[in-house]
Amino acid sequence: MTGFKSLVNGSGVFLQPQDNKLATTTSAIGASVHEPMNETQPESRLSRRLGLHDAVGIGLGAMLGAGAFAAPGPAAALAGSGLILALVLAGAVAYANATSTARLAAVQPKAGGVYAFGRKRLNDTAGFIAGWAFVAGKISSLTAMALTFGAYVLPAQPKIAGIAAVAALTAVNLAGVQRTAKAATAGGLFVAVILLGVGLIAFTSPDASTSNLTPITGGHGLHGILGAAGIMFFAFAGYARIATLGEEVKDPATTIPRAVPLALGAAFAVYLIAISGALAVLGADGLANAKAPIEAAARAAGGSGAAAVARVGAGVAVLGVLLSLLAGVSRTAFAMADDHELPRFLSAVSESAKVPHVAQIITGLIVVGLVLVVPTASAIATSSMLILTYYSIAHLSALRLASEQNRPRLLAPLGLIGCAALALNLPGADVLTGVAVLAAGVALRAVARATRSS
């Protein structure tokens, strides 16, 4: 077959044109349970420059910020003192999601994350739903984080500050993925120190009371706990950025399975200390009514100086989230465009920086438009609903992978059940919004395919 290269990717053989613009699965190779799979990394138009440290940094940069600085207030309103239990449940579902995602990304290190996994392990429609849910959900997250940044650093004009942040970080991403990784790592470490400091100050404050942490189940029932867990899941979704950068990670079969749990475990420990401290000093009602919960906890425990430090930490944290989210969304859009699921021009790659520059610019422009019209709370809940849908497809793909390798997995079905439970207990209006977004994507895809066929 002149002009093609045979590439082994995970458990499948790909025949790919020399220009690397399209790969088509043509056959599957069964891997023996007793024999390791002999895999090579697929060629990519993107550059493999990220090591373990970079991948963990991107994951931490994506996670540290959203959970502590935006989600605890609405989560406390749903769960009361059961917020800590909700955080643990959210972390458990995130761990199950991380396990399935890491296993898939290790054997299929392709840009696009669960979008690519769903296409290969399930079918094109499942892959499209995952990709559409990811792009729409993370654009919603970007909107919420831009507004949160503005509320902390420029309360008088939060939308202007949010738009400026999106524009600046889009430019940073256009400079190349290594710069993105270094900036995300530095920001994640700084924010971790701030959050840990606030949590410890709050716990040692004379105003802190362990009675504010009880009852552990809260007073709002199971629906409140699960709904709050769905909100707090918003805090953990950043580890997906590691998988969506699969074509830019060195030795993905080793790096990705190590980076995902490391980033997730570190973020969970920081969240647990910071949010427990905030709950202890403010109580459930105080936390629920605080527009900036970490700042409020810092002010109550350490005065205006501590509050100022918390505001700085919030600004850096949200910038880190914006930075890594912009990278992740553009990579999924790039992969979908390369498969003709989104407009083809989104698959363009910069010759100098080797990044999907058109997808990154378009993503930034869409977020700027949404910042002007969408409220923060609705953006968070809608994002959670869509991303839980995305991970449901990850678990279905992982079940298929386990079947291919004749290795049953327990976490994939449990994770699937957990995603459904959290999504269905989010506020009803936001669940309906998420369903409408998914339906609109499927309908647009059907129209586009019918148009191409005719």
Secondary structure as GFF3:
##gff-version 3
##sequence-region A 1 454
A	DSSP	beta_strand	4	9	.	.	.	ID=ss1
A	DSSP	beta_strand	12	17	.	.	.	ID=ss2
A	DSSP	beta_strand	24	28	.	.	.	ID=ss3
A	DSSP	alpha_helix	52	63	.	.	.	ID=ss4
A	DSSP	alpha_helix	66	69	.	.	.	ID=ss5
A	DSSP	alpha_helix	72	79	.	.	.	ID=ss6
A	DSSP	three_ten_helix	80	82	.	.	.	ID=ss7
A	DSSP	alpha_helix	83	107	.	.	.	ID=ss8
A	DSSP	alpha_helix	114	121	.	.	.	ID=ss9
A	DSSP	alpha_helix	124	153	.	.	.	ID=ss10
A	DSSP	alpha_helix	158	174	.	.	.	ID=ss11
A	DSSP	alpha_helix	177	204	.	.	.	ID=ss12
A	DSSP	three_ten_helix	210	213	.	.	.	ID=ss13
A	DSSP	alpha_helix	221	233	.	.	.	ID=ss14
A	DSSP	three_ten_helix	237	239	.	.	.	ID=ss15
A	DSSP	alpha_helix	240	244	.	.	.	ID=ss16
A	DSSP	three_ten_helix	246	248	.	.	.	ID=ss17
A	DSSP	alpha_helix	252	289	.	.	.	ID=ss18
A	DSSP	alpha_helix	293	338	.	.	.	ID=ss19
A	DSSP	three_ten_helix	344	347	.	.	.	ID=ss20
A	DSSP	alpha_helix	357	371	.	.	.	ID=ss21
A	DSSP	alpha_helix	376	404	.	.	.	ID=ss22
A	DSSP	alpha_helix	411	424	.	.	.	ID=ss23
A	DSSP	alpha_helix	428	453	.	.	.	ID=ss24
###
